[in-house]
Amino acid sequence: MSLPISSINSIPQIDQIPLDRASQSSGGGEFQNILKATIQEVEKSHANASGAVQNFLTGEDGELHSTVLATQTAELQFDMFMQVRNKVVSAYQEIMRMQI
């Protein structure tokens, strides 16, 4: 019996993030919350993949296609997170090089 395919949760788009005066004055709290949520999502995906591999190797309720799907999902989410991180670091470095 195969399990239904679940959708991959994506990082919220910039236009979906609410920006009001209260969150802007809190010192970047909204960005911090988004970053924490994204890191937790990537870690949860990795844990799910590890659990799927463990279940497959021990023979308890693990199917090959669901195991491969879980590991690929975790890998893609991690790769996407690293690309976003690299862009943020690059933007920060560019801002720091600006002369005032």
N, C-alpha and C positions, 0 to 999 in steps of 0.2 A: 504494500500500500504506500503510495507516495503522498508526501505532504504538499499542501498548496504553496505556490511560490509567493513569497511576501515581497513587497516593494522596498526599495532602498530609500532610506530617509536621506534627504539631501540637505546641504547647508542652506539656511534661509537666504533669499536674495536680498540685496541691499534695499530695494524698494519695499520689502515686506517688514523691515525692521522699524518699529515705531520710534520716532525721534521727537521727544518733547523737551521742554525746558528743564524739567525735573531730572531726567536721566542725563542730560548734557552737563548739568551743574554738579553731578555726583562724581565727577572725576573719571569718566570713562567706564562706569559700571556696566553699561549695556554691552560694550565690546567685551568686557571681561566675562559677563554672563554667557554671551554667545560662544566665546572661546572655550569656556568650561564645558558647556553643553556639547559642543562639537567634539572635544577631547573625550568626554564620557561616552558619546555615541561610537567613536572609533574604538575605544577600549571595550565597549559592550559587544561590538561586532567581532573583535578579536577573541573575546571570551567565548562567544557563540561558536566561532569556527574551531577553537580548541576543543570545546565540548563535543562538537560534531565529529571531529577526528578521533577523539577518545572513544566515543560511542561506536564509531565504525571499527576501530581497531579491537575493541573488546567484544564486538559482535552483538551488542545490546542496542536494538532499535536504531541502528545506523545504516543508511543506504548510501551507496556510492555517489549518486547524483546530488543528493542533498548535502553531502559532505563537501563535494567539490564546489557546489554553489555557495555554501557558507564560507569556504576559504577564499574563493574568488571575490565575494562581496567584501570580506574583510580587507583583502589586498587592494581592491579598487578604492575603498573608503580611505585607507591609509595613504595610498598614492595621491588621491585628491587632496587630502589634508596637508600632505607635505608640499604639494604644488602651491596651495594657498599660503602656507607658512612661508615658503620661499618668496612669493610675491610680496607679502607683508614685510618681510625683512628687507627685501630690495627697496621697497617704497620708503621704509624707515631710513635706510642708509642714504637714499637720495635726498631726503629731507634734511638729514644731518649734514650733508655736503653743501647745502644752500648757504650762501652768504647773506648776512643781514645788513 
